[in-house]
Amino acid sequence: MAKLGELMSDTGIAKGTLYIVSAPSGAGKTSLLKALLENAQGIGLSVSHTTRAQRPGEQDGVHYHFVDAMNFTKMVQQGAFLEHAKVFDYHYGTSQSAVMGLLASGQDVILEIDWQGAQQVRAHFPHAVGIFILPPSKKALRQRLTGRGQDDSSIIERRMRDAEAEMSHYLEFDYVLVNDDFATALEELRVIIASQRLSVTRQKITLRALTDSLLS
């Protein structure tokens, strides 16, 4: 397995940027990331492992890596996960080797995880960029959860309680955006990615040849 140091350039900065994107269920995180990645270059979504059942239309290795509880536990014991957590009675985990490989190749990587996973990831990648997505109101959040038509009222209430607990951690992130108008939220997400790529810490690696020639 790759070591963290292998991901660093001689300036001490990882070649790719690691993004942590979190939100309560129903805030529109998955839809925003899907739209972002449709036209984005050099950035991809990490595919998590999960013990939940595969849903209709989902593909193993594309939406998730579906594993049983026994194999998931074995992977935890082997230290295979960068982060892992239990969400809604199922386990989710991010492959450490997969993420490190992508970052080392210069690819930006998005982790779509909750606040628990975000805290674990920051222990390994303190410079990871955290983005939290909020709904415009509790009423809108409830409408979105109910509109899915997948859960009964007791599950909706549980998700609302869990959403409030999730949102209480928004201050632990670097950026916060509100998904009221989808197009606006998507543009704000694109701006965050663009601004990170233009930061001096990233540009001094990307533009090394240019700056060396200009200053020699």
C-alpha positions as CSV (number, residue, x, y, z in Angstrom):
1,M,0.0,0.0,0.0
2,A,1.2,3.5,-0.9
3,K,2.6,5.7,1.9
4,L,1.4,9.2,2.4
5,G,4.9,10.5,1.7
6,E,4.8,9.0,-1.7
7,L,2.0,11.4,-2.6
8,M,4.0,14.5,-2.0
9,S,6.1,16.5,-4.5
10,D,9.4,17.9,-3.4
11,T,7.4,21.0,-2.2
12,G,5.6,18.8,0.3
13,I,2.2,19.1,-1.4
14,A,0.2,16.2,-2.7
15,K,-0.1,16.2,-6.5
16,G,-3.9,15.9,-6.4
17,T,-6.3,17.7,-4.1
18,L,-8.6,15.6,-1.8
19,Y,-12.1,17.0,-1.3
20,I,-14.4,16.0,1.5
21,V,-18.1,16.7,0.6
22,S,-20.7,16.2,3.3
23,A,-24.4,17.0,3.7
24,P,-27.5,15.6,5.5
25,S,-29.5,13.1,3.5
26,G,-31.9,15.1,1.2
27,A,-29.7,18.2,0.8
28,G,-28.9,17.2,-2.8
29,K,-25.3,16.3,-2.4
30,T,-25.3,13.4,-4.8
31,S,-27.2,15.3,-7.5
32,L,-24.8,18.2,-7.3
33,L,-21.7,16.0,-7.5
34,K,-23.1,14.1,-10.5
35,A,-23.7,17.4,-12.3
36,L,-20.3,18.7,-11.4
37,L,-18.5,15.6,-12.7
38,E,-20.3,15.5,-16.0
39,N,-18.1,18.2,-17.4
40,A,-15.2,18.4,-15.0
41,Q,-11.7,17.4,-15.9
42,G,-9.0,15.8,-13.7
43,I,-11.4,15.1,-10.8
44,G,-13.3,12.0,-9.8
45,L,-15.5,10.6,-7.1
46,S,-14.1,7.9,-4.9
47,V,-16.2,4.7,-5.0
48,S,-16.9,3.5,-1.4
49,H,-17.4,0.0,-0.1
50,T,-20.7,-0.7,1.6
51,T,-22.5,-3.6,3.3
52,R,-26.0,-2.4,2.2
53,A,-27.8,-4.3,-0.5
54,Q,-27.4,-3.3,-4.1
55,R,-30.4,-1.3,-5.4
56,P,-32.0,-1.6,-8.8
57,G,-29.9,0.3,-11.4
58,E,-26.8,0.3,-9.3
59,Q,-23.6,-1.2,-10.6
60,D,-21.0,-2.9,-8.5
61,G,-17.7,-0.9,-8.7
62,V,-19.5,2.1,-10.2
63,H,-21.9,3.3,-7.5
64,Y,-20.4,1.2,-4.7
65,H,-18.2,-1.8,-4.1
66,F,-20.8,-4.1,-2.5
67,V,-19.4,-6.4,0.2
68,D,-20.8,-8.5,3.0
69,A,-20.3,-7.7,6.6
70,M,-17.7,-10.4,7.1
71,N,-15.5,-9.1,4.3
72,F,-16.0,-5.5,5.4
73,T,-14.8,-6.4,9.0
74,K,-11.8,-8.1,7.6
75,M,-10.9,-5.1,5.5
76,V,-11.2,-2.9,8.6
77,Q,-8.8,-5.2,10.5
78,Q,-6.3,-5.1,7.6
79,G,-6.3,-1.3,7.7
80,A,-7.7,-1.1,4.2
81,F,-9.9,1.9,4.8
82,L,-8.9,5.6,4.9
83,E,-12.2,6.1,6.8
84,H,-15.2,3.9,7.7
85,A,-18.5,4.5,9.5
86,K,-21.9,3.0,10.2
87,V,-24.8,5.0,8.6
88,F,-28.4,3.9,8.8
89,D,-27.5,0.4,10.0
90,Y,-25.0,-0.2,7.2
91,H,-21.2,0.2,7.0
92,Y,-19.4,2.4,4.5
93,G,-15.7,2.7,3.9
94,T,-13.2,4.4,1.6
95,S,-10.3,2.4,0.2
96,Q,-7.0,4.0,1.2
97,S,-5.0,2.5,-1.6
98,A,-7.4,3.6,-4.3
99,V,-7.5,7.2,-3.1
100,M,-3.7,7.4,-2.7
101,G,-3.2,6.0,-6.1
102,L,-5.5,8.7,-7.7
103,L,-3.9,11.5,-5.8
104,A,-0.4,10.4,-6.7
105,S,-1.3,10.4,-10.4
106,G,-2.4,14.1,-10.1
107,Q,-6.1,13.4,-10.0
108,D,-8.3,15.4,-7.7
109,V,-10.5,13.1,-5.6
110,I,-13.9,13.7,-4.0
111,L,-15.0,11.8,-0.9
112,E,-18.8,11.8,-0.4
113,I,-18.8,11.0,3.3
114,D,-20.4,12.1,6.6
115,W,-18.8,14.1,9.3
116,Q,-17.5,11.0,11.1
117,G,-15.6,10.0,8.0
118,A,-14.4,13.5,7.5
119,Q,-12.8,13.6,10.9
120,Q,-11.0,10.3,10.2
121,V,-9.7,11.5,6.8
122,R,-8.4,14.8,8.2
123,A,-6.2,12.8,10.6
124,H,-4.4,11.5,7.5
125,F,-4.9,14.4,5.2
126,P,-5.0,17.6,7.2
127,H,-4.9,19.7,4.0
128,A,-8.0,18.0,2.6
129,V,-10.6,20.6,1.5
130,G,-14.0,20.2,3.3
131,I,-17.2,21.3,1.7
132,F,-20.6,21.1,3.5
133,I,-23.9,21.4,1.7
134,L,-27.0,22.7,3.6
135,P,-30.7,22.6,2.7
136,P,-32.5,26.0,2.6
137,S,-34.8,25.0,5.5
138,K,-36.0,22.0,7.5
139,K,-39.3,22.2,5.6
140,A,-37.5,21.9,2.3
141,L,-35.4,19.0,3.6
142,R,-38.5,17.1,4.8
143,Q,-40.2,17.7,1.4
144,R,-37.2,16.3,-0.4
145,L,-37.0,13.2,1.8
146,T,-40.8,12.6,1.5
147,G,-40.8,13.2,-2.2
148,R,-38.5,10.3,-2.8
149,G,-41.4,8.0,-1.9
150,Q,-39.0,5.3,-0.7
151,D,-39.4,5.5,3.1
152,D,-42.3,5.4,5.6
153,S,-42.9,8.2,8.1
154,S,-40.9,6.6,10.9
155,I,-37.8,6.4,8.7
156,I,-38.4,10.0,7.5
157,E,-38.4,11.2,11.2
158,R,-35.2,9.3,11.9
159,R,-33.6,10.8,8.9
160,M,-34.6,14.3,10.0
161,R,-33.1,13.7,13.4
162,D,-29.9,12.4,11.9
163,A,-29.8,15.3,9.5
164,E,-29.9,17.8,12.4
165,A,-27.0,15.9,14.0
166,E,-25.1,15.9,10.8
167,M,-25.6,19.7,10.2
168,S,-24.3,20.5,13.6
169,H,-20.8,19.8,12.3
170,Y,-20.8,22.2,9.4
171,L,-18.3,24.5,11.1
172,E,-15.7,21.7,10.8
173,F,-15.5,22.3,7.0
174,D,-13.7,24.9,4.9
175,Y,-16.7,25.9,2.7
176,V,-20.4,25.9,3.2
177,L,-23.0,26.3,0.5
178,V,-26.8,26.2,0.5
179,N,-28.6,24.1,-2.1
180,D,-31.7,26.3,-2.5
181,D,-31.4,26.9,-6.3
182,F,-29.6,23.9,-7.9
183,A,-27.9,25.9,-10.6
184,T,-26.5,28.4,-8.2
185,A,-25.3,25.8,-5.8
186,L,-23.6,23.9,-8.7
187,E,-21.8,27.1,-9.8
188,E,-20.6,27.7,-6.3
189,L,-19.3,24.2,-6.1
190,R,-17.4,24.7,-9.4
191,V,-16.0,28.0,-8.1
192,I,-14.6,26.2,-5.0
193,I,-12.8,23.6,-7.2
194,A,-11.5,26.3,-9.5
195,S,-10.2,28.5,-6.7
196,Q,-8.3,25.6,-5.1
197,R,-6.6,24.8,-8.4
198,L,-5.5,28.5,-8.7
199,S,-4.0,28.6,-5.2
200,V,-0.3,29.3,-4.9
201,T,0.4,25.9,-3.3
202,R,-1.1,24.1,-6.3
203,Q,0.1,26.5,-9.0
204,K,3.7,26.4,-7.8
205,I,3.7,22.7,-8.8
206,T,1.6,23.0,-11.9
207,L,3.6,26.0,-13.2
208,R,7.0,24.9,-12.1
209,A,8.5,24.9,-15.6
210,L,7.0,28.3,-16.4
211,T,8.1,30.0,-13.3
212,D,11.6,28.6,-13.5
213,S,11.9,29.9,-17.0
214,L,10.5,33.3,-16.0
215,L,12.8,33.7,-13.0
216,S,16.0,32.3,-14.4
